[in-house]
């Protein structure tokens, strides 16, 4: 077991509730300057932004304030929004280039970058992807160019369940003993689509099942285990749960044991934040510094969200070991 240094959970740059005032104009047709406030969601990380209307075009100055709050807080929440697909897409693109999800049968008809997450069924057919990501993971860590951020827009909320859990990987790395930091510093994990703890396609906690064609489109890639954040430069544990199936140059059993040890540490309750959705919530999180997990929902309680994931710049791409992980027999 990893023995962590004992310290209170604090963000790297602690922020209290603040107000950032700029000239505000309702219903502006070009670019809006908005008067925004921020308040922390927990003592460790997470921030809520107030005074932002994401249905309106946002000025560069306002977005810069939001972006700073995002990278400081790692998870950013804006509540009570009413968004069209175009407005939601415009919001996501401010953070980076969108990358459509491999499960293309649930792309939004108005914008293929939007993945519909829903447990609704119409005329015997699912409306969206249900039970997506119900285990700790990092989005798109199975791709050469990882995800910068994922944003969700909540449309239907169940009475119970459906929360998203986040685990702070800055804090998890910082708390590692010096000997473990030295051990993992040169190590590179092998990633492919899936959940290494559950490959049973009949269960609700397996990675969302792909068609043979979708599997064939996904590569086998590598990413550093202790990965510097591409924006902040701060080191975090990267995707030690979920898509990490091995370590380059290490026997499989030894690699799995180390990854499992790191994952158990990285998902400790004191590193976690749980977000309970309200209708109209827009949440965006930093994939480079977090693990996250959906929670299961009673299928009789409708739940619908839109999701867009944006990627890092191409300069952040990782080596590809094989063009298709399916062809390697990795699953």
N, C-alpha and C positions, 0 to 999 in steps of 0.2 A: 504494500500500500504506500501511496505517496504521503509523506508527512509534510503538511503545508505550514508555512510561516503563519503565525497567529497575528491578525491585524483586522481592524474594522473595515468593512466594505465601504470604500469611498471612490468616487470617480477620479480620473486623472486630473481633471481641472474642475473642482467642485463648483456648481453653480446653484444659486438660490433663485427664487422666483424673480423675474426681471421684466421690465417693460422697455420696449424699443420703439420709440415714437417717430413716425414719419407722417407726412401729409397723406390723409386718407380720402379716397373718392369712391363713392358707391356707384356700382354699375359702370365702371370705366370701360371704354370700348377698346383702348389700345393697351396701355400698361398701367397697372395699379400700384401705387405706393400704399402700403397697409401698415397700420399701427398694431404691432404685435407684442404679445406677452409670452413668456415662457415660465413653466413651473416644473420642478422635478417630479417624476412618477415614483421614485424610490430613493433611498439614501445612496445607492450604488450607481445606478444608471437609469436611463429613460427620461424623456422630456415631453411635455405636452406644450403645444403652441396654440395660443388663442389669438383671435383677431385676424385670422387668415381665411379668405374665401377662395378656395381652389377652383371654383367655377369661373373666376375672373382671371384675365392675363396678369401675371405677376412681374413687377419690375425687377431688373437685375439687382438693385439695392435690397429690395425686400427678400428676394431669393437668397442673396448672400447671407443675410441674417438667419434665414431658415436653415441654410446649409451648414453654417457654423454650429447652430444648435444641434443639428443632426449628428455631426461628427463628434461633438462633445458628449451627446447623450446616448448614441448608438441605436436607440429606438426612439422614434419621434411619432407622436400622435396628434392628429388634427380631428376634432370631433364635429359631428352634425353637418356634414357636407352633402350637397346634392349635385352629382356629377354625371355628365354625359360621357360616353366612351371617348370622345375627342378631348374633353377636359381632363379626364383621368390620364389619357395618353400624354397630353402636354405636360402634366405634372411629372410623370415618370421620366420623360425625356430630359428634364432639367438636370437630372442626376447622372445620366449616361445613356448609351444606345440600348434600346430594348432588344431582347433576344427571345423570340417566340419559343414556347415550351415544346418539347418533343412530342407531347401528347396532343396532336393537332386536331383531333376530333372534337375537342372542347374549346377551340379558339373562338373568340367572340366574332360574330359575323360582321360587325362594323370595324373591327381592328384585330388582326391576327396576333398582335402582341399581347392581347388580354386573354388570359386563361380563366375560364369560368369554373369556379369551385362551388359545387352545389350537390345536395343530396335529393333534389327534386327529380321526379320522373314525370314525363308527359307523354301520353300515348304509348306507354310501355318502354320509352327510351329515356336514359339519364340525360338531364339538362347539362350537367357539368361533372367535373371530377370530384368524387366523394372520398373521404378518408385520406386525403393527400398529406403525406409527411407526418404521420403520427408517431414519430420517433425523432430524437435529436439529430439534426443534420445541418448542413450548410448548402444553400441552393447553388446549383450549377458547379459544385466542386468536382463533378465528373466531366467537365469541359476544359479544354486547354486555356480558354480565357474565362476566369471565374466571374461570379456575380459581384458587382459592387453593392447593389441594394435591391431589395424586393419590397414592393408596395402593395397593400391590400386595401380595397374599398368594400366596406361591409354594407350589404343591401338587405339581407334577411338574417335575423339573429334568433337562435334557439333559446328556449327558456333556460336550459342548462347545458353546460359544456360548450365546446367550440372555442375555448380560449386558446391563445398562443403563449407558449412558454419560451422565454429567452434565457440563455446562459452566457454570462460575460466571460469571453475568452481572453481579454486583457488581464482581468483579475486572476483567472485560472493560471495563466502563464506566470504572472508576477509572483504568485504564491508557491510556485514550484521550488523545491530545494535547489541549491546551486549545482549539486551533482547531477540532478535530473536535467536541468537546463543544459549543462555541458554535454550530457549524453545525447539529447535530441537535436542539438544545434546543427550537426551535419546531416541529419536524417531527412529523407524524402519519402513521403507516403505514396502508395499506388492507389489510384482512385478509378472506380467505374460506377455506373448507375446501379443503385440498389441500396439495401440496408443489410450490412454484414451480419447483424444479429438475427435477421429473419428473412429467409428466402422462400417461405411457404406462401404461395400465391393464393391460398384459400383463406388467409387471415386478413384482418383489417389493419395490421401494423406492418405489413410488407410494403416495400416501395411500390408505387402505382404501377400496375402491370402494363408492359409494352407489347405491341405487336412485334412480329419477327422483323418487319421492315424498320420499325422504330429502333429496335435493339441494334440492328446492323448499322444505323446511322451514328451511333455513339462510340467514342474512342476509349482507349485505355490511356490514362494520363498520370502525371505525377505533380505533387505540390509539396513544398517544404512543410514540415510539421510545426516548426516554430517560424512563423511567417511574418515578416515586417509588413505592417499595414501600408498599402500603396499610397495612401493620402497622408496619414498622420505619421508614418514611420515607426510607430510603436509596435512591439512584437506581441503576437497573440498566438495561442494554440489554434491551428487551422484544421477544421473538419476532421477531428479525431474520432468522431462517431458518424455513422451513416455510410458514406461512400468510400471510406478508407478501408481497403481490404488487405493491404500488405505494406511492406517497407522495402525499398530498393536495397538489394544486397544482404537481406536478412532472411533466415529460414522462416517459413510461414507460421509455425507455431510460436516462435519467439516474437515475431512481428505482431501477431494477434494479441499475445499476452501484453505486450507493451502498449498497443493501441487501446486495449480494454482498460488497462490501468490508468492511462491518461484520460480516457472517456469517463471513467467513474469519478475521477477527480474533477474534470471539467464541467460536470453536470450536477455538482453538489448543490443542495438547496440554497446555500448562502450566496451562490452566484446567480440565482435565478430571479426573474421578474415574470409575472403572469399578467397578460392583458385580457380583460373581459370586454368584448365588443359591444358597442351600441350601434343602432342603425345610423349610417352615415359616417362612421369612423373611417378615417384614412390613416393607416399605419405604414411606416416605412422603417426598415431596419438595415443595419450595416452587416453584410454577410462576412466581411473580412475579420470582424471582431466578435462575432456571436455564433453560437449554435441556437437553433430554435426547433420547436416541436408543436404540432397541432395537438389538440385533445379531441377524443372521440365524442361524437354526438349521437343521441338517440335518433335513429333514422326516421321516426315519426315526427320529429321536430324540424321544420324546414330551416335550412341554412344556405345562404348564397352570398358569395363574394366574387369580386373581380381581382385578378392578380396580374401584375407586370413585374418582370425581373429585368434589371439593366446590368450590363457587364462593365468590367474594367476596360481601360484602353488596351489595344492590342499589344502594347509593350509589356503588359503583365502576363502574357500567355506563357504556359508551362509546356515542357516537352511532352510529345505524344509518343507513347510506347507502341501502340497499335491503332490502326484506323477504326477498328470495330472491336469492342471488348467482347462481343458475342462470339466472334471468330476465334478468340483465344481460349474459349471454354472457361472463362472466369466465373460464370454463374452456374 
